[in-house]
Amino acid sequence: MKKIILLVIVFSNTLSAQDKGNFENSSNDFYNNILKESNDFNKVKKEQKKSFKLLIDNDKIPKNLNEFTIVESADPISQGNTGTCWCFSTTSFYESEILRLTKNSINLSELFPVYYEYIEKVRRFIRKRGDSYLSEGSESNAVQRMMKMYGIVPFEAYEGKPSDQPYYNHEKMFSEIQKYMSNCKENNFWDEQAILSNVKSILNHYMGVPPKEFKYDGKTYTPITFLNKVTKLNPEDYVDFMSLMEKNYWEKTEYKVPDNWWRSSEYHNVPLNTFMKIIKLSIENGFSIAIGGDVSESGYSAKNDVAMVPSYDIPSEYIDENARQFRFSNGTTTDDHAIHLIGYKKDPKGWWFLIKDSGSGARNGTFPGYYFYHEDYIKLKMMSFTIHKDAVKDVLSKF
């Protein structure tokens, strides 16, 4: 009899016990506004689809940003109609790193790395004769890679769009690149210099020409000298982590998702408990994190600024490496969005994390540009992250 009573008590104390769901109209008002102002949306009326979403209990979720201990960061900005969350989130992460390391606030250009990421994607597509993934998406460590290759610039030196254009919009631009590269493949045309020259013309038309040198605080810099002398960022100081059973733990390996298009095998694969311990200890010690994973779940609510795992999906106590791997293997966990983890709040029913998000979905709630993620959601659905090596010295020593 005592065992039965104890079991009831344990289950009643879980965050998501007796959760319920309902059907909601799928809408993203901020994104619709982007399309309207960019004149790129289809004005034909369509029947709204309904999604089965968690009924949010307001008593279970944070009420205000002030409840969180927050790492200093810039205000959220929108990535517009682009698939460049990987760069907006990671650029935000590096801006916070500059603040942490130098106490200086620098507004970096999000689109400078994006420009050259497109160039490198096309270059690999050429060299692989079309056997390379070509999309707008990428991973957080792509920013590190582009910084090493091309440097970085302040926002004032490269906005990456016409200044009078209301939002970033890569729909037409990427469509042109994609069609051009498909044509090259169909005709077996692989002249790298000629193709890259044509792709640069497309990028320059929509994004503008990135600067070779520029003035900042009265001094002239190149993107490389600005990286080294002003930001003080060392790309070699940043490392990536993942947690999947399909690879050996405590080894560096490839994160096998389409957006890891250059097949980086620099991910440190750790057990899930270690994965979560790193995140908690790091944010407690003042290190923010560029993190990515799946944001298409029933417990993900834009209008409530919250991400939770409903009990009808999986009870909190059953979330482990098996549940995580199962969802990744069967495709119900996908690598579809990157965000910036900047704060935390400890709660009797689990940690909450404050998320800075450049996606349009983050602009529909009470706190535009922010989400509250419960630790269960991170544990089950967030798949990889980038962090400064000083936050993980003990873990790295095991590799």
N, C-alpha and C positions, 0 to 999 in steps of 0.2 A: 504493500500500500504506500509506503514511504517513497519507493522508487517512482511510482506513478505520479505522485504529487510533485516530486522534484522535476520530472520531465515536463509537466505542465508549466511550471515556473520558468524553466529555461526557454521554452518556446514562446512564452508570453513576453519575454524580455528582448526578443530579437527586434531589430528595427522595423522589419517589414511583415510582421505577423498579421495575418488576416487582411492583407492588401486586396483591393478590388480595382477593377478597371472599367472603362467605358469607351464609347466611340466618340472621337472628336473629328471635326473638320480639319483636314491637313492644310495648313496655311502658314505662310511666312511673309508677313506684311512688309518687313524691311526689304526682303529680297524682291518682292513685287514692286516696291518703290524704285529699287535699283533698275529693274527692267523697264519701268515706265519712263524714268528720267533718261535712260540710255536709248530709248526708242527701239529696243530689241525684243520686246515681248509680243506674243501672239494675242491679239485683242479678241479673238473668237471665244465666246463664253464656253466654259467646260464645266461639267458636273464635278463638284468637289468630292474627292475621295475621303473616306473616313478611315482613321487608324485606331487600333485598339491601344489605348494609353492608360497608364496608371492614374487612378484618382488620388491626387496629392493631398495628404493630410498635413495642413499647414502647421499643426502642432509638432510635427516631426522634423521640420526643416528649419534652417537658419532664417532669420528675418531681416538681417542687415549686414552690410559689409563690415561694419564696425565690430562685429563679433569675432572677426578673424585677426590673427597675428599675421601681418602682411610684409613681404619683402618689397622694398621700394621699386616701383615700376612706373612707366609712362601710362597715360590714359589709353584705353583701348581705341583702336581705329578699325575701320572696315576694309576688308580685302575686296569688296565689291563683287562683281560677277567674274571671278577668277577662281582657278583651282590651286591657289598659292598659299593656303593656310600654313603649309610647311615652312614657308619663308617668313610670313607675318608673325607667327608664333615664336619662331627661333630668333628672329631679329629683335623681338621684344625681350626675349631671354638674354640676348647679348647686350642690350641696352641696360638691363638690370645688372648684368655682370660688370659692365663699365662703372656703374654707380657703386657697386660693391667693392671693386678693386681700386678705383681712383677717386671716388666721391664726385665725379663729374657727370653731368647729364648731357648726353649726346643723342640727338634724334637721327638714327641711321636710316638710310634708304632701303626700304624693303625690296624695291624693284631692281636695284643694281645686281644682286645675286640672281634674281629671276631671269634677267636678260641673258646672263652668261650660262645659266642652267639650260636654257633653251638651246644655246649654241652647242653646249657639250652633249645634249641629248641628240641633236641632229648629227653631230660629228660621229657619235657611236653608231647611230642608225646607218650612216654611210659606210663605216668601216665593217659593220656586221651585215652589210648588204640587206638591210631591212629587217634583220632578225634582232630587233631591240625595241623595248616598250617606249612608245612616244605618247606622252600625255602632258597635261598641265601639272600633275601631281609629282611629289617627291618626298623625301624624308628630311627630318630635322638636321641630320649630319651633312646634308647637301650644302647648307649654308657655310659650315666649317670648310668643306671642300672648295667651294667657290672663293672663300676668303683667302685660302692658301694659294689658289691659282691667280686670282684677279684683285685681291684686296677688298676694300669696302669704302663707301663714301657717305657723307652726311646727306640727310634728306634734301637739304637746301641745294645740294649740288646735282641731284638727280631725283626728280619726282616720279618719273617712269610713266607719265601720261600727260596729255595736254592739260595745262593748268585750269582751263575753263571746263574740262570734262568733269561732271559731278562725281562719278565713281570709276574705280578701276574696272575695265571690261576687256577680257581677252577672248571673248567668244568669236568674233570675226577674225581676229589676228591668228588664233590657233587653228581655226578652220582653214585659213589660207596656207599655213605651214603644213598642216596635215595633208591637204589636197596636193600640195606641191611635192611632198615627200612620197606620197603614194604614186604620183606620176613618175617620179624618178625611179621608183622600184619597178613599176610596170614596164618602163622603157630601158631598164638595166643601165641607167645613167648614174655613174658614181664618181664624178669629178668633184672631189672634196672642196677645192678652192672655189669653183664656180657655184656649187650648191650653197656653201656657207655665205658667200657674197650675196646671193639672192635672199637667203633667210634673214640675213642682217638687214637687208632693205625692207623686208616686211616688219621686222622688230623696230627698226628706226622710225618707220612711218607711224606705228601705233604707240610706241613707248618713248621714242626720242633716242638720240645718240648718247650713250653713257660717256662721261668725261674721262679724258686721259690725264688731265690735271685740273685743279680748281683751287680757289682761295677759301681759306677757313680761318677766321680770326686774324685776318690780315696777312697770313702766310700762304704760300703756294705748296700744294701737296699733290702727289699722285695717289691713286687708291691704295697702293702698297705702303707708301710712306705714311699715309693717314692711319692705316691699320696699325702700323708698328709704333709710330711716334705719338699719336693722339689717343687712340682708343686703348692702347696698351694690352689689347687682346692677343693671346697666343693661341692660334687654332689647335696646336698640339696639346693644349691643356684640357681638351674636352673629350669625353668618352661616352660611349653608348651602351645601353643595357637592354636586355630582353629577358623573358622568362617563358620558355616553351619546352615541354617534355620531349618533343620530336628531335631535339638536339641534346648533346651531352652538356650537363651543367658544368660550370667552372672551365669552360672553353670559349674562345672567341670564334664566332661562326657567322654565317650569312642569315639575315632576316629575310625569309623568302616571301616577299610580297611584290606585286607589280611596281609600286612606286620606288622600290629599291632597284631602280632600273640599271644601275651600274654594278650591281651585285656585290655591294660592300659586305665584307665578312669580318667587320670590326666590332660586331656586337658581342658584349660580354653576357653570356647566358647564365643566369643564376636561378636557384630555386625561388618559388613564389614568395615564401616567407622573407627571403633576403631582399627580393625585389621591393616588397612593401616596407621593409625595415629601412632600406636606403632612402626611400621617398620621405618617410616620416622623420628620420634623424636629420636628413639634409635640410628640409624646410624649417625644422626647429632650429637648426644652426645657421639660418640666414641664406641658404643656397636655394634659389629658385630652379625650376626644371622645365625643359621643353619636352613635352610628352605627347604621344599620339596613340590612337586606337579607333574604337568603334563608337559612333554616336547615334546609332539608328535603332535604339531600343525602346521598348514600351515605357520604361521608367525614365526616359529622357524627355524633359518638358521644357520647351523654350519659354512658354508664357509664365512658368513658375521659376525659371532660372535654376533648375535642379536636375541632377542625374542620380538615380537610385536604382537598385535592383529589387523588383517586386518579389514577394514571396511566391506568387503564382508562377514566376520564372524559376527561381531557385532560392530556397531559404538561406539566410546568411551563413548559418553554420555549415552548410554543404559546399560553400564556394572554396574550392581548392584547385591545385594544379591540374587535376583530372577534368574538372568542369571547364576550366580555362582552355585546356588543350582540345577538348571535345568540340567546343564552339569554334575554335580556330580551324580545326581540321574539317569540320562539316560546312564551313563557310558562313556560319551565322555570326561569327566575329570577323569583321573585316578591318582593314587598315584604311580608314576613310577620312580622318580628320586629325589635325595637330593643334595643340593648345599650349598655353603657358601657365604652369602651376605656380602661384605666387603667395599663397597663404594657407593657414590651417586653423582649425578650431577643434578642440577635444571635447567630446560629448560622451555621456555615460553609455550611449548606444552606438559608439563608433566615432571615428574621426570624420570631419568634413574638410574638404580642401577648396580654397578659392581659386577659380580658374579664370584666366583672362583669355578671351576668345574673339578672333577677328571675323568669324563666320557670320553670315546674315541671321542665322537662327538666334544668335546671342543678342539680337537687337529688338526682340519682341516682348521682353519681360519688364520687370520693375527696375532691374539694374542692367542697362544696356552695356554689352561687352563683357559681362561676367556670368559665370555659372557657379553653383554650389554642387560639388561632386562628393557623394558619400564614399567612404573608403571601399565599400563593397563593389562599387562601380569601377573604381580604379583597379581593384584586385581581379575582377572578372573580365573587364573589357579594354583596359588600356595596355598596350602591348610593348611599347619601347619608349625609351627616353634618353635625352642628352643632358649631361651634367658636368660640372667642373671636377677634375680629378681629385682636388683637395678634399672634396666632400666624401670621397669613397676610397681613401688610402688603404684602409684595412681590407676592404673587399678586393681591391686590385692586387694586393699582395698575394692573394690566393691563386692568381692567374700566372 
